[in-house]
Amino acid sequence: MTTFFTADTHFGDHRTINIWRRPFADTGEMDALLIARWNATVTADDEVWHLGDVARRPADVAALLARLNGTKHLLRGNNDTDATLAAAGWSSVGDYAEIEHDGHRLVLCHYPFRSWNGQHRGAINLHGHSHGRLKPVLRQFDVGVDVHGYAPVTLAAIMTGDKSRDRSTAREASLSAAQ
């Protein structure tokens, strides 16, 4: 089992394409690539921590989760309603979590913190919300899809700065997948 992290998928949200300048013609193209990249990365036995802002329409979340591989945990983002949290398919839901993973203490939340529990003892803050627009801070990482090639990412890849699925290839990959 591998553990992955992601955030800010914003499935079905046309506003995200415009606001964050995602390289997609429409939400159908964006959603298809997000699902394809997720399932190419995550197996049924893996675990994914989604750090918020899942989808525009809460009514679509359960069907969407059924299409995505892995055991899925949600930490609420500012665009996630109670209905999103209640959707079938989440293994757990919350607003904040602290976990141990690969010998690291992780503080997980949709929002980036200025300071976090254990920050000066090596704890790492993983977050979404900022879509890669914040200046990096020591031991703080944005796990959003805009930063990681529209796919979930492992802690090892985050820590090493592996950008093998960079943003510049997202549109080309989505066009290839559609053919």
PETA-V834318 format. One record per backbone hydrogen bond with DSSP energy under -0.5 kcal/mol. CO is the residue of the C=O (numbers start at 1). NH is the residue of the N-H. If there is no record, write none. Layout:
# PETA-V834318
CO|NH  CO|NH
This chain:
# PETA-V834318
2|47  3|155  4|49  5|153  6|51  7|145  10|13  11|56  12|14  13|16  13|17  14|18  15|19  16|20  16|22  17|22  18|21  22|24  26|30  27|31  28|32  29|33  30|34  31|35  32|36  33|37  34|38  35|39  36|40  37|41  38|41  38|42  43|46  46|71  47|4  48|50  48|73  49|6  49|51  50|52  50|75  52|8  53|10  54|11  56|58  57|60  58|61  60|64  61|65  62|66  63|67  64|67  64|68  65|68  70|72  71|48  72|91  72|92  73|50  74|76  74|94  77|80  79|81  81|85  82|86  83|87  84|87  87|90  89|72  92|74  94|76  95|110  97|108  99|106  101|104  104|101  104|106  105|124  106|99  106|108  107|126  108|97  110|128  116|119  118|121  118|123  119|122  124|107  124|126  125|141  126|109  127|143  128|130  130|133  137|140  139|125  140|137  141|127  141|143  143|7  144|147  144|148  145|150  148|151  153|5  154|158  155|159  156|160  157|161  157|162  158|161  161|163  163|166  166|169  167|170  169|173  170|174  171|175  172|176  173|177  174|178  175|179  176|179
